[in-house]
Amino acid sequence: MKDVLVVSAARTPIGKRNGYLREWLPAMLLGHVLDAAVGRASIDPSLVEDVINGTVYQVGEQGFTLGRMGVFASNLPDSVPGTSINRQCGSSLTAIQMAYGMIASNTLDVVIASGIEMMSKYPIASDIGGTLPNGQPQGEPYGEFFFKRLKGSEFYNQGQAAQAIAKKWNISRHECEEFTVASHAKAYRATVNGYFKKEIVPTSGLDKDRNKIVMEKDEPIRPDTSLEKLATLSPVLGTEWITAGTSSSVTDGASAVVLMSEEKVKELKLTPLARIKANAVVGSDPILMLTGPIYATPKILKKAGLTMNDIDIFEVNEAFAPIPLAWAKELNAPMEKLNVNGGALALGHPVGNSGCRLSITAIHELIRRKAKYALVTLCTGGAMAPATIFERI
Ligand SMILES: CC(C)(COP(=O)(O)OP(=O)(O)OC[C@H]1O[C@@H](n2cnc3c(N)ncnc32)[C@H](O)[C@@H]1OP(=O)(O)O)[C@@H](O)C(=O)NCCC(=O)NCCS
């Protein structure tokens, strides 16, 4: 097996729903981060052997195979292929893992892994139901085979699954709201202190009056988030007390990393950002659906020969506040190492983009802190969780 290194990374600032990114064509936005990642790697674009892209709602402008469309929208030559994969909210971490596999197995040497989602255009479940061009219903993937797995339990939506997880791990609304306040405060502090500057690629867009702007920071953060205000919000998604405050918001964004074998990095005399130390992926209980990170974490630690104590920072996706809180309770994790620059509660969660975005943020934070290991994991629809450990070089 070859060692696989992250050579460069780029992500857009995350855009609010119908925010500054609203008029971008997804392929163009993907092309924009592909160009930025290749530019930051300082490599000949024709060296890229594949683009593996994670997108969840692969319909309409995000359809066909967006990885390849992103290549056409970039400065990469026609000879660079591209594909799009889908593991729900874990899609672009899975893209990184697939690229890792291609390189580690000596199949390819230079691969870009990326993620993009424009939820303003294609919200949750955009690829389910609907109508075919001939007017026939498009259909749904669920069937008796799936409902049998729920063993008579209700089929929760993701908010309801988060609510059930809060109950099971005895997590209160107040704890979730404290966690949300902290997430916004950490993300705001990171923004003000310029911690995201190196990972962000300034991206053009429109302000609310349609003036052209260049965005350099994440749009969804609400620095004035308070316990008092959060306590007044009404429940959403048919839950008891999960609110818009304790849910990740509907957002847009794209990100990309250039991955290379260590031999190629040496040959090209590049300075890499990080090494991929280990990968894992699990399937979990389809009723609670969002508990995967609890099981992916010990699995990947074992594979890496590491313990919780060896990890300097954990990025556990904040799809809803109970998810990282249940993870932390179950694994007795140190809260001061968890989502140190905030998470999706503050920054938003453009689903296909998030695995790559979290990885990019974790790698840059490792470098800033001169720390060694970051563990990144995300819960997903369909009850799964990929996890990756990055090592600073
Ligand atoms: C939860 C959800 C339904 C809420 O939708 P929404 O009501 O349109 O949410 P918004 O983000 O627009 O927030 C609504 C209001 O809540 C309040 N609010 C939200 N977050 C807040 C915060 N941090 N502080 C204070 N007020 C807040 C505001 O009043 C806001 O209205 P405003 O934007 O006009 O100020 C939607 O965000 C959602 O579906 N999220 C989950 C997405 C998902 O499932 N992803 C996959 C996860 S696995």
The ligand as an SDF file (V2000), in Angstrom:
LIG
                    3D

 48 50  0  0  0  0  0  0  0  0999 V2000
  -34.5670   22.8830   10.7730 C   0  0  0  0  0  0  0  0  0  0  0  0
  -35.1200   23.5490    9.5300 C   0  0  0  0  0  0  0  0  0  0  0  0
  -36.4220   22.8570    9.0850 C   0  0  0  0  0  0  0  0  0  0  0  0
  -35.3970   24.9890    9.8900 C   0  0  0  0  0  0  0  0  0  0  0  0
  -35.8050   25.6530    8.7400 O   0  0  0  0  0  0  0  0  0  0  0  0
  -36.1660   27.1910    8.8100 P   0  0  0  0  0  0  0  0  0  0  0  0
  -37.2910   27.4060    9.7880 O   0  0  0  0  0  0  0  0  0  0  0  0
  -36.3790   27.6660    7.4270 O   0  0  0  0  0  0  0  0  0  0  0  0
  -34.8280   27.7170    9.4760 O   0  0  0  0  0  0  0  0  0  0  0  0
  -34.0190   29.0470    9.3900 P   0  0  0  0  0  0  0  0  0  0  0  0
  -32.5830   28.6910    9.4170 O   0  0  0  0  0  0  0  0  0  0  0  0
  -34.5420   29.9090    8.3020 O   0  0  0  0  0  0  0  0  0  0  0  0
  -34.3480   29.7140   10.7810 O   0  0  0  0  0  0  0  0  0  0  0  0
  -35.6780   30.1090   11.1220 C   0  0  0  0  0  0  0  0  0  0  0  0
  -35.6220   31.1160   12.2340 C   0  0  0  0  0  0  0  0  0  0  0  0
  -35.1200   30.5240   13.4330 O   0  0  0  0  0  0  0  0  0  0  0  0
  -34.3570   31.4940   14.1500 C   0  0  0  0  0  0  0  0  0  0  0  0
  -33.0020   31.0170   14.3330 N   0  0  0  0  0  0  0  0  0  0  0  0
  -32.3850   29.9770   13.6980 C   0  0  0  0  0  0  0  0  0  0  0  0
  -31.1370   29.8260   14.1930 N   0  0  0  0  0  0  0  0  0  0  0  0
  -30.9650   30.7610   15.1300 C   0  0  0  0  0  0  0  0  0  0  0  0
  -29.9040   31.1180   15.9930 C   0  0  0  0  0  0  0  0  0  0  0  0
  -28.7480   30.4710   15.9840 N   0  0  0  0  0  0  0  0  0  0  0  0
  -30.0810   32.1410   16.8570 N   0  0  0  0  0  0  0  0  0  0  0  0
  -31.2360   32.8210   16.8680 C   0  0  0  0  0  0  0  0  0  0  0  0
  -32.2770   32.5490   16.0740 N   0  0  0  0  0  0  0  0  0  0  0  0
  -32.1450   31.5160   15.2300 C   0  0  0  0  0  0  0  0  0  0  0  0
  -34.4080   32.7830   13.3730 C   0  0  0  0  0  0  0  0  0  0  0  0
  -35.4970   33.5660   13.8410 O   0  0  0  0  0  0  0  0  0  0  0  0
  -34.6750   32.2870   11.9700 C   0  0  0  0  0  0  0  0  0  0  0  0
  -35.3200   33.2370   11.1770 O   0  0  0  0  0  0  0  0  0  0  0  0
  -34.4430   34.3640   10.3720 P   0  0  0  0  0  0  0  0  0  0  0  0
  -33.4780   33.6270    9.5120 O   0  0  0  0  0  0  0  0  0  0  0  0
  -35.4770   35.1010    9.6000 O   0  0  0  0  0  0  0  0  0  0  0  0
  -33.7420   35.1770   11.4160 O   0  0  0  0  0  0  0  0  0  0  0  0
  -34.0570   23.4710    8.3680 C   0  0  0  0  0  0  0  0  0  0  0  0
  -32.9530   24.2700    8.7010 O   0  0  0  0  0  0  0  0  0  0  0  0
  -33.6280   22.0490    8.1520 C   0  0  0  0  0  0  0  0  0  0  0  0
  -34.3430   21.3010    7.5080 O   0  0  0  0  0  0  0  0  0  0  0  0
  -32.4650   21.6820    8.6930 N   0  0  0  0  0  0  0  0  0  0  0  0
  -31.9900   20.3050    8.6850 C   0  0  0  0  0  0  0  0  0  0  0  0
  -31.4240   19.9680    7.3780 C   0  0  0  0  0  0  0  0  0  0  0  0
  -31.0450   18.5140    7.3570 C   0  0  0  0  0  0  0  0  0  0  0  0
  -31.8490   17.6480    7.6410 O   0  0  0  0  0  0  0  0  0  0  0  0
  -29.8130   18.2310    7.0020 N   0  0  0  0  0  0  0  0  0  0  0  0
  -29.3020   16.9010    7.0080 C   0  0  0  0  0  0  0  0  0  0  0  0
  -28.9710   16.5450    8.3960 C   0  0  0  0  0  0  0  0  0  0  0  0
  -28.5760   14.8630    8.6480 S   0  0  0  0  0  0  0  0  0  0  0  0
  1  2  1  0
  2  3  1  0
  2  4  1  0
  2 36  1  0
  4  5  1  0
  5  6  1  0
  6  7  2  0
  6  8  1  0
  6  9  1  0
  9 10  1  0
 10 11  2  0
 10 12  1  0
 10 13  1  0
 13 14  1  0
 14 15  1  0
 15 16  1  0
 15 30  1  0
 16 17  1  0
 17 18  1  0
 17 28  1  0
 18 19  1  0
 18 27  1  0
 19 20  2  0
 20 21  1  0
 21 22  1  0
 21 27  2  0
 22 23  1  0
 22 24  2  0
 24 25  1  0
 25 26  2  0
 26 27  1  0
 28 29  1  0
 28 30  1  0
 30 31  1  0
 31 32  1  0
 32 33  2  0
 32 34  1  0
 32 35  1  0
 36 37  1  0
 36 38  1  0
 38 39  2  0
 38 40  1  0
 40 41  1  0
 41 42  1  0
 42 43  1  0
 43 44  2  0
 43 45  1  0
 45 46  1  0
 46 47  1  0
 47 48  1  0
M  END
$$$$
